[in-house]
Amino acid sequence: MEFLVRFETRLPDEMSQERRAELRSAERARADELRQAGMLKRLWRVPGRRAAVGLWEAPDATALHDALASLPQFAWMDVTVEALATHPQEV
């Protein structure tokens, strides 16, 4: 199944710059692993915000949730997910 995932990350203001850098690095590494596994298909930034929109593929919503929850910044993310279905014109 394909999913459109929108998320915005809100790290606490009191978090140190060092910790923020560690999280960014770990987030990139985990995203690369999910790309290689075929789950993260595309990722776009939302200009002017700490937000992104991604096209994900997973066997079901539970597998997608597990993948998203494995992201190091997940605890600070506001996530919305839309399951996608094939449009008749795409067949």
Backbone as ProteinMPNN parsed JSONL, in Angstrom:
{"seq_chain_A": "MEFLVRFETRLPDEMSQERRAELRSAERARADELRQAGMLKRLWRVPGRRAAVGLWEAPDATALHDALASLPQFAWMDVTVEALATHPQEV", "coords_chain_A": {"N_chain_A": [[0.832, -1.178, 0.0], [0.37, 2.267, -0.667], [1.165, 5.357, 0.943], [0.494, 8.708, 1.788], [2.367, 10.788, 3.654], [2.456, 13.316, 5.971], [4.451, 15.405, 7.904], [5.461, 17.369, 10.717], [8.124, 18.592, 12.527], [8.783, 19.379, 15.855], [11.073, 20.268, 17.805], [12.031, 20.607, 21.235], [12.515, 23.906, 22.565], [14.452, 24.177, 24.518], [16.281, 22.209, 23.964], [19.613, 21.254, 23.372], [21.956, 22.514, 20.921], [23.808, 20.648, 20.145], [22.528, 18.198, 20.72], [20.38, 18.446, 18.947], [21.764, 18.337, 16.51], [22.758, 15.723, 16.652], [20.346, 14.281, 16.566], [19.397, 15.034, 14.012], [21.348, 13.865, 12.367], [21.036, 11.14, 13.034], [18.403, 10.819, 12.198], [18.615, 11.191, 9.423], [20.216, 8.972, 8.776], [18.506, 6.844, 9.499], [16.35, 7.327, 7.772], [17.638, 6.871, 5.332], [18.046, 4.107, 5.579], [15.376, 3.24, 5.534], [14.687, 4.05, 2.979], [16.351, 2.372, 1.452], [15.183, -0.025, 2.113], [12.913, 0.155, 0.692], [10.653, 1.396, 1.644], [10.41, 4.194, 2.106], [9.657, 6.221, -0.384], [9.644, 8.775, -1.703], [10.506, 12.125, -0.761], [9.691, 15.335, 0.3], [10.474, 18.69, 1.172], [8.701, 21.149, 3.093], [8.613, 24.367, 2.307], [9.845, 26.93, 4.439], [9.086, 25.821, 6.845], [9.604, 23.362, 9.463], [8.904, 20.9, 8.194], [7.695, 18.104, 6.275], [6.7, 16.2, 3.385], [5.928, 12.985, 2.443], [6.121, 10.113, 0.286], [5.279, 6.959, 0.981], [5.669, 3.385, 1.186], [4.173, 0.471, 2.337], [3.303, -2.744, 3.721], [0.964, -2.6, 5.228], [-1.004, -0.453, 7.416], [-0.063, -0.772, 10.019], [2.6, -1.644, 9.712], [3.6, 0.639, 8.479], [3.265, 2.489, 10.582], [5.072, 1.41, 12.447], [7.484, 1.823, 11.075], [7.545, 4.644, 10.899], [7.571, 5.245, 13.647], [10.08, 4.393, 14.24], [11.763, 6.399, 13.571], [14.204, 8.673, 14.722], [13.347, 11.255, 15.558], [10.676, 10.976, 16.049], [9.15, 11.261, 18.418], [8.761, 13.98, 18.602], [7.249, 14.7, 16.473], [4.464, 15.804, 14.554], [2.211, 13.98, 12.934], [0.441, 13.141, 9.98], [-1.436, 10.816, 8.103], [-2.361, 9.519, 4.974], [-3.981, 6.967, 3.374], [-3.439, 5.712, 0.126], [-5.126, 5.087, -2.93], [-5.226, 3.454, -6.102], [-5.917, 5.434, -8.891], [-8.53, 5.298, -11.33], [-7.664, 6.212, -13.861], [-5.029, 5.601, -13.874], [-4.637, 2.983, -14.364]], "CA_chain_A": [[0.0, 0.0, 0.0], [1.076, 3.546, -0.647], [0.653, 6.308, 1.913], [1.008, 10.066, 1.783], [2.645, 11.105, 5.056], [2.856, 14.702, 6.24], [4.865, 15.561, 9.293], [6.168, 18.565, 11.142], [8.928, 18.299, 13.712], [8.881, 20.485, 16.812], [12.007, 19.949, 18.882], [11.898, 21.566, 22.34], [13.412, 25.06, 22.524], [15.558, 24.013, 25.462], [17.192, 21.162, 23.498], [20.9, 21.813, 22.966], [22.302, 22.423, 19.495], [24.518, 19.375, 19.974], [21.515, 17.136, 20.675], [19.653, 18.632, 17.692], [22.628, 17.834, 15.437], [22.766, 14.26, 16.782], [19.056, 13.788, 16.085], [19.341, 15.211, 12.551], [22.214, 12.853, 11.77], [20.391, 9.833, 13.222], [17.197, 10.826, 11.36], [19.059, 10.978, 8.036], [20.676, 7.584, 8.657], [17.34, 5.952, 9.528], [15.618, 7.549, 6.517], [18.379, 6.158, 4.285], [17.738, 2.68, 5.738], [14.002, 3.02, 5.08], [14.738, 4.159, 1.51], [16.943, 1.138, 0.918], [14.214, -1.1, 2.334], [11.802, 0.366, -0.233], [9.476, 1.959, 2.312], [10.371, 5.637, 1.854], [9.8, 6.349, -1.825], [9.96, 10.17, -2.054], [10.405, 13.028, 0.382], [9.758, 16.746, -0.075], [10.417, 19.671, 2.244], [7.699, 22.207, 2.999], [9.405, 25.586, 2.497], [9.523, 27.827, 5.539], [8.672, 25.092, 8.051], [10.319, 22.111, 9.725], [7.885, 19.937, 7.803], [7.968, 17.352, 5.051], [5.66, 15.347, 2.833], [6.596, 11.825, 1.886], [5.402, 8.988, -0.284], [5.763, 5.751, 1.647], [5.028, 2.131, 0.802], [4.244, -0.527, 3.408], [2.276, -3.771, 3.533], [-0.273, -2.164, 5.876], [-0.847, 0.725, 8.273], [0.742, -1.12, 11.19], [4.004, -1.619, 9.288], [3.957, 2.044, 8.299], [3.417, 3.096, 11.907], [6.332, 0.921, 13.018], [8.581, 2.505, 10.379], [7.554, 6.042, 11.347], [7.956, 5.277, 15.054], [11.511, 4.096, 14.344], [12.526, 7.615, 13.286], [14.701, 9.239, 15.978], [12.628, 12.461, 15.972], [9.251, 10.672, 16.059], [8.501, 11.779, 19.639], [8.52, 15.411, 18.429], [6.59, 14.888, 15.179], [3.02, 15.794, 14.357], [2.137, 13.182, 11.707], [-0.851, 12.753, 9.405], [-1.246, 9.768, 7.094], [-3.484, 9.232, 4.079], [-3.807, 5.79, 2.525], [-3.695, 6.055, -1.267], [-5.656, 4.029, -3.798], [-4.955, 3.715, -7.507], [-6.955, 6.138, -9.635], [-8.874, 4.525, -12.544], [-6.89, 6.663, -15.023], [-3.655, 5.093, -13.746], [-4.619, 1.54, -14.649]], "C_chain_A": [[0.877, 1.242, 0.0], [0.362, 4.504, 0.303], [1.29, 7.67, 1.672], [1.149, 10.472, 3.243], [3.131, 12.544, 5.148], [3.309, 14.765, 7.69], [5.613, 16.859, 9.496], [6.867, 18.234, 12.451], [9.041, 19.544, 14.571], [9.772, 20.054, 17.969], [11.872, 21.002, 19.981], [12.932, 22.69, 22.242], [14.64, 24.865, 23.412], [16.551, 22.915, 25.053], [18.481, 21.812, 22.977], [21.127, 21.646, 21.471], [23.019, 21.116, 19.202], [23.521, 18.221, 19.845], [20.703, 17.227, 19.389], [20.454, 18.064, 16.514], [22.685, 16.304, 15.462], [21.478, 13.666, 16.218], [18.937, 13.912, 14.572], [20.163, 14.139, 11.847], [21.578, 11.462, 11.869], [19.141, 9.716, 12.349], [17.56, 10.547, 9.905], [19.481, 9.522, 7.824], [19.487, 6.619, 8.622], [16.51, 6.109, 8.254], [16.311, 6.839, 5.359], [18.105, 4.655, 4.352], [16.327, 2.37, 5.222], [13.888, 3.166, 3.567], [15.253, 2.863, 0.896], [16.009, -0.056, 1.081], [12.994, -0.956, 1.424], [10.557, 0.969, 0.396], [9.322, 3.458, 2.043], [10.678, 5.852, 0.38], [10.25, 7.74, -2.257], [9.764, 11.026, -0.812], [10.592, 14.455, -0.107], [9.735, 17.591, 1.19], [9.242, 20.61, 2.007], [8.448, 23.505, 3.289], [8.894, 26.432, 3.664], [9.098, 27.148, 6.823], [9.591, 23.903, 8.262], [9.35, 20.973, 9.446], [8.288, 19.267, 6.5], [6.718, 16.585, 4.648], [6.386, 14.187, 2.169], [5.632, 10.824, 1.284], [6.058, 7.729, 0.279], [5.029, 4.539, 1.101], [5.26, 1.117, 1.911], [3.141, -1.554, 3.18], [0.923, -3.367, 4.131], [0.039, -0.988, 6.802], [0.004, 0.433, 9.506], [2.231, -1.099, 10.854], [4.472, -0.187, 9.059], [4.171, 2.718, 9.644], [4.741, 2.678, 12.546], [7.53, 1.623, 12.384], [8.678, 3.96, 10.835], [8.029, 6.152, 12.79], [9.443, 4.989, 15.245], [12.38, 5.322, 14.041], [12.955, 8.27, 14.599], [13.947, 10.48, 16.469], [11.123, 12.229, 16.122], [8.523, 11.271, 17.27], [8.123, 13.25, 19.516], [7.806, 15.718, 17.115], [5.076, 14.905, 15.311], [2.824, 15.164, 12.983], [0.686, 12.993, 11.272], [-0.577, 11.804, 8.244], [-2.528, 9.618, 6.28], [-3.134, 7.982, 3.282], [-4.201, 6.175, 1.104], [-4.21, 4.83, -2.027], [-5.384, 4.434, -5.245], [-6.165, 4.379, -8.166], [-7.27, 5.348, -10.9], [-8.075, 4.959, -13.779], [-5.451, 6.143, -14.992], [-3.545, 3.621, -14.108], [-4.288, 1.295, -16.101]], "O_chain_A": [[1.963, 1.268, 0.579], [-0.86, 4.473, 0.449], [2.484, 7.766, 1.387], [0.166, 10.497, 3.983], [4.092, 12.936, 4.486], [2.642, 14.25, 8.587], [6.29, 17.374, 8.606], [6.268, 17.666, 13.364], [9.356, 20.628, 14.078], [9.294, 19.542, 18.981], [11.624, 22.171, 19.685], [14.084, 22.452, 21.88], [15.731, 25.335, 23.089], [17.558, 22.715, 25.732], [18.438, 22.794, 22.235], [20.563, 20.753, 20.838], [22.853, 20.542, 18.125], [23.657, 17.371, 18.966], [20.369, 16.2, 18.797], [19.902, 17.398, 15.638], [22.661, 15.665, 14.41], [21.509, 12.677, 15.486], [18.434, 13.002, 13.914], [19.725, 13.572, 10.846], [21.584, 10.701, 10.901], [18.85, 8.643, 11.821], [16.892, 9.761, 9.233], [19.141, 8.915, 6.808], [19.461, 5.689, 7.815], [16.017, 5.117, 7.715], [15.645, 6.266, 4.497], [17.949, 4.002, 3.32], [16.113, 1.359, 4.554], [13.081, 2.481, 2.939], [14.672, 2.329, -0.049], [16.04, -0.99, 0.278], [12.139, -1.84, 1.387], [9.513, 1.045, -0.251], [8.216, 3.931, 1.781], [11.818, 5.688, -0.056], [11.146, 7.868, -3.092], [8.967, 10.701, 0.069], [11.536, 14.75, -0.84], [9.06, 17.25, 2.162], [8.838, 20.84, 0.868], [8.878, 23.717, 4.423], [7.691, 26.619, 3.847], [8.778, 27.826, 7.8], [10.284, 23.482, 7.336], [9.016, 20.187, 10.333], [9.101, 19.783, 5.733], [5.813, 16.356, 5.45], [7.345, 14.387, 1.423], [4.483, 10.703, 1.711], [7.245, 7.481, 0.068], [3.905, 4.651, 0.612], [6.386, 0.923, 2.368], [2.149, -1.26, 2.514], [-0.129, -3.74, 3.612], [1.193, -0.585, 6.949], [0.721, 1.313, 9.982], [3.035, -0.588, 11.634], [5.602, 0.164, 9.401], [5.15, 3.44, 9.828], [5.446, 3.507, 13.12], [8.484, 1.976, 13.077], [9.77, 4.45, 11.124], [8.802, 7.05, 13.123], [10.006, 5.306, 16.293], [13.595, 5.284, 14.234], [12.134, 8.408, 15.506], [13.91, 10.735, 17.673], [10.371, 13.186, 16.304], [7.391, 11.737, 17.139], [7.254, 13.724, 20.249], [7.762, 16.872, 16.689], [4.487, 14.134, 16.068], [3.225, 15.744, 11.974], [-0.188, 12.72, 12.095], [0.39, 11.971, 7.501], [-3.631, 9.593, 6.827], [-2.113, 7.942, 2.596], [-5.185, 6.885, 0.901], [-3.78, 3.701, -1.791], [-5.32, 5.621, -5.564], [-7.298, 3.924, -8.006], [-6.358, 4.775, -11.496], [-7.834, 4.137, -14.663], [-4.737, 6.24, -15.99], [-2.441, 3.079, -14.148], [-4.226, 0.144, -16.534]]}, "name": "protein", "num_of_chains": 1, "seq": "MEFLVRFETRLPDEMSQERRAELRSAERARADELRQAGMLKRLWRVPGRRAAVGLWEAPDATALHDALASLPQFAWMDVTVEALATHPQEV"}
